[in-house]
Amino acid sequence: MKQFVINKNSTLPYLEIEPIHDGRHTYKKLYLALQAATVTFTMYNMVSGIKKIANAPCYIIPFDDEGCEEKYKIQYRWNKRDTTESGIYIGQFKIKFDSDITIEDMTFPKGELIVPIAEELQIVVNDGSIKI
């Protein structure tokens, strides 16, 4: 389980996740496909199951890992209302391909993909007093 911690009433740091490399697909093709997809974020309370955030827009941002290939992360930028209640939440990113995307010999079919796939994303909103 991945865990992300943020203080109550904070908007920083942004929540960022790098798509998982599964060994079957190349990073480059997935990153190119991500740029043509719609990505949203949903967060719900782990105890009650009530959604706090539903299908909020995300950003695809490049990052430098000092390698040769361009890589991208999925980023969610918090709104003040997102962190007004302390608690433990589960977060999911949804990648939606509106049409088939073909890159060289690989096709990403129309449909939705939920990220993270390998492990659950737990978000802890602390009842801290530091506001960023």
C-alpha positions as CSV (number, residue, x, y, z in Angstrom):
1,M,0.0,0.0,0.0
2,K,1.3,3.4,-1.0
3,Q,0.7,6.2,1.6
4,F,0.6,9.9,1.0
5,V,0.3,12.3,4.0
6,I,-0.9,15.9,3.9
7,N,-2.0,18.3,6.7
8,K,-5.6,19.4,7.2
9,N,-6.4,22.6,5.2
10,S,-3.3,22.3,3.1
11,T,-2.9,22.4,-0.7
12,L,0.7,21.3,-0.9
13,P,2.5,19.1,-1.6
14,Y,0.7,18.0,-4.8
15,L,-0.2,14.3,-5.1
16,E,1.9,12.8,-7.9
17,I,2.1,9.2,-9.1
18,E,4.3,7.7,-11.8
19,P,2.6,5.1,-14.0
20,I,3.8,1.6,-13.2
21,H,6.3,-0.1,-15.5
22,D,5.1,-3.7,-15.9
23,G,8.0,-5.0,-18.0
24,R,5.7,-5.7,-21.0
25,H,5.3,-2.1,-22.3
26,T,7.8,0.6,-22.9
27,Y,7.5,3.8,-20.9
28,K,7.8,5.9,-24.0
29,K,4.6,4.5,-25.5
30,L,2.6,4.8,-22.3
31,Y,3.7,8.4,-21.8
32,L,2.8,9.3,-25.4
33,A,-0.7,7.8,-24.9
34,L,-1.2,9.6,-21.6
35,Q,-0.8,12.9,-23.3
36,A,-3.9,12.1,-25.4
37,A,-6.0,10.8,-22.5
38,T,-8.2,12.4,-19.9
39,V,-7.0,11.8,-16.3
40,T,-9.2,12.3,-13.2
41,F,-8.8,11.7,-9.4
42,T,-11.3,10.4,-6.9
43,M,-10.8,10.1,-3.2
44,Y,-13.2,8.5,-0.7
45,N,-13.2,8.0,3.1
46,M,-11.8,4.6,4.0
47,V,-14.3,4.1,6.9
48,S,-17.5,5.5,5.5
49,G,-16.9,5.0,1.8
50,I,-18.2,8.6,1.1
51,K,-16.5,10.4,-1.7
52,K,-14.6,13.5,-0.8
53,I,-13.4,14.2,-4.4
54,A,-15.1,12.8,-7.5
55,N,-13.5,12.8,-11.0
56,A,-11.4,16.0,-10.4
57,P,-9.1,16.9,-13.4
58,C,-5.4,16.0,-13.2
59,Y,-2.3,17.1,-15.0
60,I,0.3,15.1,-16.9
61,I,3.6,16.7,-16.1
62,P,7.1,15.9,-17.4
63,F,9.9,15.1,-14.9
64,D,13.6,14.5,-15.3
65,D,15.1,11.4,-13.8
66,E,18.4,12.1,-15.5
67,G,17.7,9.4,-18.1
68,C,17.5,9.6,-21.9
69,E,13.7,9.3,-22.3
70,E,11.1,11.9,-21.4
71,K,8.9,10.7,-18.6
72,Y,5.7,11.9,-17.1
73,K,3.8,11.9,-13.8
74,I,0.2,12.2,-13.1
75,Q,-0.4,15.1,-10.7
76,Y,-3.4,16.2,-8.7
77,R,-3.4,19.7,-7.3
78,W,-5.4,19.9,-4.0
79,N,-8.2,22.4,-3.5
80,K,-8.7,23.9,0.0
81,R,-12.0,21.9,0.4
82,D,-10.2,18.6,-0.3
83,T,-8.4,18.6,3.0
84,T,-10.9,20.2,5.4
85,E,-11.6,16.9,7.2
86,S,-8.8,14.8,8.8
87,G,-9.0,11.1,8.2
88,I,-7.8,8.2,6.1
89,Y,-8.9,8.1,2.5
90,I,-8.4,5.9,-0.6
91,G,-7.3,7.6,-3.8
92,Q,-7.6,6.5,-7.4
93,F,-6.6,8.0,-10.7
94,K,-8.6,7.1,-13.7
95,I,-7.1,7.3,-17.2
96,K,-9.7,7.5,-19.9
97,F,-8.8,6.9,-23.5
98,D,-11.6,8.5,-25.6
99,S,-10.6,6.5,-28.7
100,D,-8.1,3.9,-29.6
101,I,-4.6,5.2,-29.5
102,T,-2.0,3.4,-31.6
103,I,1.7,4.1,-31.2
104,E,4.0,2.1,-33.4
105,D,2.9,-1.6,-32.8
106,M,1.0,-0.9,-29.6
107,T,-2.7,0.0,-29.2
108,F,-4.3,1.5,-26.1
109,P,-8.0,0.6,-26.6
110,K,-10.8,3.0,-25.9
111,G,-11.8,2.7,-22.3
112,E,-10.8,3.4,-18.7
113,L,-7.8,2.3,-16.6
114,I,-7.6,2.8,-12.8
115,V,-4.3,3.6,-11.3
116,P,-2.5,2.5,-9.1
117,I,-3.0,-1.0,-10.2
118,A,-0.2,-2.8,-8.1
119,E,-1.2,-1.4,-4.7
120,E,-3.9,0.8,-3.1
121,L,-3.2,4.5,-2.5
122,Q,-3.9,5.5,1.0
123,I,-4.1,9.3,1.8
124,V,-3.8,10.5,5.4
125,V,-5.1,13.9,6.1
126,N,-3.5,14.9,9.4
127,D,-5.1,17.1,12.0
128,G,-1.9,19.2,12.0
129,S,-1.8,22.9,12.4
130,I,0.7,23.7,9.6
131,K,-0.9,25.4,6.6
132,I,0.8,25.5,3.3
